[in-house]
Amino acid sequence: MNDIYRNIAVIIEIGNSIKYLRNGLAEIQKISAVNDFYDPVLIFLSGGLERLFKSMLCLNFKELNNRLPNPGEIWNYKQGHDIEFLKSKIENICIPINRPFAQDDYDIITRDGTIIAICKALSKYGQKARYFNLDAILGTEQEFDSKKEWELIESEVLKDYYGEKEFYEMLGDPKKLDEIYLKSNHLLVSKIEVFLRAITRQFIFGDFSSDSKRFVFEIESFTKIEDNQIGTIDYRRFENHERIKR
């Protein structure tokens, strides 16, 4: 295939990954007591992270080998939807950023418990849980229910925020359900925003690719988030083509 087209495809793929991720955050913000349709959350976030991680790995391969990779040189067929595997490879090419505003970036990329749990859920969704109910219809045993796994993540962030005793008291009060969902949505969107800001800052301040700064326009939805803007954007308001002005 023409190398010019392959390089253009990298730009398109990074731009698409950011659109997937923006839509994933919008879908989290739609979750409520009456809307427990988690599939769009899982589809958009797993697709967005897979595309972003793979694009970064391809750029790093090009940096080391002076060419883009061929099939099977970075990941194999079974690893293609494994977000945990791809994230582990990303961790190896990311560096701590020596800037006062980014001191915590490397920790959230490599060590944050909520992000680790989210990536595990998205991995299992991409690998085996996308057709959970179809598998059940066909009589196939399915060990991983990604919807339940995501609900467990929601519960954990709420326990951390409210404390376990208050959380269960609120959970038992039907009048508090809307408040609980709004809070879990806010906490998860905020955490993912910080993670995506840390990852996309690697394009600007990292060293995985000498070409990475060329993609600043594609990734600005997350690189430009200030600390006081975390969790304040309603992603449901923006169409895919719109720039997010913070």
C-alpha positions as CSV (number, residue, x, y, z in Angstrom):
1,M,0.0,0.0,0.0
2,N,1.1,3.6,-0.7
3,D,3.2,5.0,2.2
4,I,1.6,8.4,1.8
5,Y,-1.8,6.9,2.3
6,R,-0.7,4.9,5.3
7,N,0.7,8.0,7.0
8,I,-2.6,9.9,6.3
9,A,-4.5,6.9,7.8
10,V,-2.6,7.5,11.1
11,I,-4.0,11.0,11.3
12,I,-7.5,9.8,10.5
13,E,-7.2,7.0,13.1
14,I,-6.0,9.3,15.9
15,G,-8.8,11.7,15.1
16,N,-11.4,8.9,15.1
17,S,-10.1,7.5,18.4
18,I,-10.7,10.9,20.1
19,K,-14.2,11.0,18.6
20,Y,-14.9,7.5,20.0
21,L,-13.6,8.6,23.4
22,R,-15.7,11.8,23.5
23,N,-18.8,9.7,22.6
24,G,-17.9,7.3,25.3
25,L,-17.8,10.1,27.9
26,A,-21.1,11.4,26.5
27,E,-22.7,7.9,27.0
28,I,-21.5,7.7,30.6
29,Q,-23.3,11.0,31.2
30,K,-26.5,9.5,29.8
31,I,-26.6,6.7,32.4
32,S,-29.3,7.1,34.9
33,A,-31.7,5.2,37.1
34,V,-34.0,4.7,34.0
35,N,-31.2,4.3,31.4
36,D,-28.9,1.4,32.2
37,F,-27.9,0.8,28.5
38,Y,-24.1,0.4,29.0
39,D,-23.2,-1.0,25.6
40,P,-22.6,2.4,24.0
41,V,-20.2,3.3,26.9
42,L,-18.3,0.1,26.4
43,I,-18.3,0.2,22.6
44,F,-17.0,3.7,22.4
45,L,-14.5,3.6,25.2
46,S,-13.0,0.2,24.1
47,G,-12.9,1.2,20.5
48,G,-11.4,4.6,21.3
49,L,-8.6,3.3,23.5
50,E,-7.8,0.5,21.2
51,R,-7.4,2.9,18.3
52,L,-5.4,5.4,20.2
53,F,-3.1,2.9,21.8
54,K,-2.5,1.1,18.5
55,S,-1.8,4.4,16.7
56,M,0.8,5.3,19.3
57,L,2.4,1.9,19.1
58,C,2.6,2.2,15.3
59,L,4.2,5.6,15.6
60,N,6.7,4.3,18.1
61,F,7.5,1.3,15.7
62,K,8.1,3.9,12.9
63,E,10.4,5.8,15.2
64,L,12.5,2.7,15.9
65,N,12.3,1.1,12.4
66,N,11.8,4.1,10.1
67,R,8.7,2.5,8.7
68,L,5.1,1.7,9.8
69,P,4.6,-1.9,11.0
70,N,3.1,-4.8,9.0
71,P,0.3,-7.1,10.4
72,G,1.5,-9.2,13.4
73,E,4.6,-7.1,14.2
74,I,3.2,-5.4,17.3
75,W,0.1,-7.4,18.3
76,N,-1.4,-10.7,17.1
77,Y,-5.0,-11.5,16.3
78,K,-5.9,-12.5,19.9
79,Q,-4.3,-9.4,21.3
80,G,-6.1,-7.0,19.0
81,H,-9.0,-6.2,21.3
82,D,-7.1,-6.7,24.5
83,I,-7.0,-3.2,26.1
84,E,-4.9,-4.4,29.1
85,F,-2.3,-5.8,26.8
86,L,-2.2,-2.7,24.6
87,K,-2.0,-0.5,27.7
88,S,0.9,-2.4,29.1
89,K,2.8,-1.8,25.8
90,I,1.8,1.9,26.0
91,E,3.2,2.1,29.5
92,N,6.6,1.0,28.2
93,I,6.8,3.9,25.7
94,C,5.4,6.6,28.0
95,I,7.8,8.6,30.2
96,P,7.2,10.8,33.3
97,I,6.8,14.4,32.1
98,N,9.2,16.8,33.8
99,R,6.7,19.6,34.0
100,P,5.1,20.9,37.2
101,F,1.6,20.6,35.7
102,A,2.1,17.0,34.7
103,Q,3.8,15.4,37.7
104,D,1.0,12.9,38.3
105,D,0.5,11.9,34.6
106,Y,2.7,8.8,34.7
107,D,1.1,7.5,37.9
108,I,-2.4,7.6,36.4
109,I,-1.2,6.0,33.2
110,T,0.5,3.1,35.0
111,R,-0.9,2.7,38.6
112,D,-4.4,4.2,39.0
113,G,-6.7,1.5,40.3
114,T,-9.9,2.8,38.7
115,I,-8.2,3.1,35.3
116,I,-6.9,-0.5,35.7
117,A,-10.4,-1.7,36.5
118,I,-11.9,0.2,33.5
119,C,-9.3,-1.2,31.1
120,K,-9.9,-4.8,32.4
121,A,-13.7,-4.3,31.8
122,L,-13.1,-2.9,28.3
123,S,-10.7,-5.7,27.5
124,K,-13.1,-8.4,28.4
125,Y,-15.9,-6.6,26.6
126,G,-13.8,-6.4,23.4
127,Q,-12.5,-9.9,23.6
128,K,-15.5,-11.9,24.7
129,A,-18.5,-10.0,26.1
130,R,-19.7,-7.9,23.1
131,Y,-22.2,-10.7,22.4
132,F,-23.0,-11.7,25.9
133,N,-26.8,-12.1,25.4
134,L,-26.4,-13.7,21.9
135,D,-24.0,-16.2,23.5
136,A,-26.7,-17.0,26.1
137,I,-29.3,-17.5,23.4
138,L,-27.0,-19.9,21.7
139,G,-26.3,-21.8,24.9
140,T,-22.6,-20.7,25.1
141,E,-21.3,-20.3,28.7
142,Q,-20.2,-16.7,29.3
143,E,-18.1,-16.0,32.3
144,F,-17.8,-12.2,32.1
145,D,-20.8,-9.8,32.2
146,S,-19.3,-6.4,31.3
147,K,-22.4,-4.5,32.4
148,K,-22.1,-5.9,35.9
149,E,-18.4,-5.2,35.9
150,W,-19.0,-1.6,35.0
151,E,-21.6,-1.3,37.7
152,L,-19.0,-2.6,40.2
153,I,-16.7,0.1,39.1
154,E,-19.5,2.7,39.7
155,S,-20.0,1.3,43.1
156,E,-16.3,1.4,44.0
157,V,-15.9,5.0,43.1
158,L,-19.1,5.9,45.0
159,K,-17.8,4.1,48.1
160,D,-14.6,6.0,47.9
161,Y,-16.4,9.2,47.6
162,Y,-19.3,8.8,50.2
163,G,-17.8,6.1,52.4
164,E,-19.3,2.6,52.3
165,K,-21.9,3.1,55.1
166,E,-23.4,6.3,53.5
167,F,-23.3,4.8,50.0
168,Y,-25.4,1.8,51.0
169,E,-27.8,4.0,52.9
170,M,-28.3,6.2,49.8
171,L,-28.6,3.1,47.6
172,G,-31.5,1.9,49.7
173,D,-33.4,5.2,49.2
174,P,-35.2,5.4,45.8
175,K,-35.2,9.2,46.1
176,K,-31.4,9.2,46.1
177,L,-30.9,7.1,42.9
178,D,-30.7,10.1,40.5
179,E,-28.1,11.8,42.8
180,I,-26.1,8.5,42.9
181,Y,-26.0,8.1,39.2
182,L,-25.1,11.8,38.6
183,K,-22.2,11.5,41.0
184,S,-20.9,8.2,39.6
185,N,-21.1,9.7,36.1
186,H,-19.2,12.7,37.2
187,L,-16.5,10.7,39.1
188,L,-15.9,8.3,36.2
189,V,-15.8,11.0,33.5
190,S,-13.4,13.1,35.6
191,K,-11.1,10.1,36.1
192,I,-11.1,9.1,32.4
193,E,-10.5,12.8,31.4
194,V,-7.4,12.9,33.6
195,F,-6.2,9.6,32.2
196,L,-6.8,10.7,28.6
197,R,-5.1,14.1,29.3
198,A,-2.1,12.2,30.6
199,I,-1.9,9.9,27.6
200,T,-2.4,12.6,25.0
201,R,0.2,14.9,26.7
202,Q,2.7,12.2,25.7
203,F,2.2,13.3,22.1
204,I,3.5,16.8,23.1
205,F,6.0,16.2,25.9
206,G,6.8,12.4,25.5
207,D,9.5,10.8,23.4
208,F,7.8,7.8,21.9
209,S,7.7,9.4,18.4
210,S,9.4,12.4,16.8
211,D,6.3,12.7,14.6
212,S,3.8,12.9,17.5
213,K,3.6,16.7,17.8
214,R,2.0,16.7,14.3
215,F,-1.2,15.4,15.8
216,V,-1.7,18.2,18.3
217,F,-4.9,19.4,16.6
218,E,-6.5,15.8,16.7
219,I,-5.8,15.4,20.4
220,E,-6.6,18.8,21.8
221,S,-10.0,17.8,23.2
222,F,-8.1,16.2,26.1
223,T,-4.6,17.9,26.1
224,K,-6.2,21.3,26.7
225,I,-8.2,20.3,29.9
226,E,-7.2,22.5,32.9
227,D,-7.5,21.1,36.4
228,N,-10.4,23.3,37.2
229,Q,-12.3,22.1,34.1
230,I,-12.1,18.4,34.9
231,G,-15.7,17.0,35.1
232,T,-17.3,20.2,33.9
233,I,-17.9,19.5,30.2
234,D,-21.2,18.1,29.1
235,Y,-20.0,15.9,26.2
236,R,-23.6,15.3,25.1
237,R,-23.8,18.8,23.8
238,F,-21.1,18.4,21.1
239,E,-21.4,16.9,17.7
240,N,-18.5,14.8,16.4
241,H,-17.2,17.6,14.1
242,E,-17.3,20.3,16.8
243,R,-14.2,21.4,18.7
244,I,-14.6,21.3,22.4
245,K,-13.9,24.9,23.6
246,R,-13.1,24.9,27.3
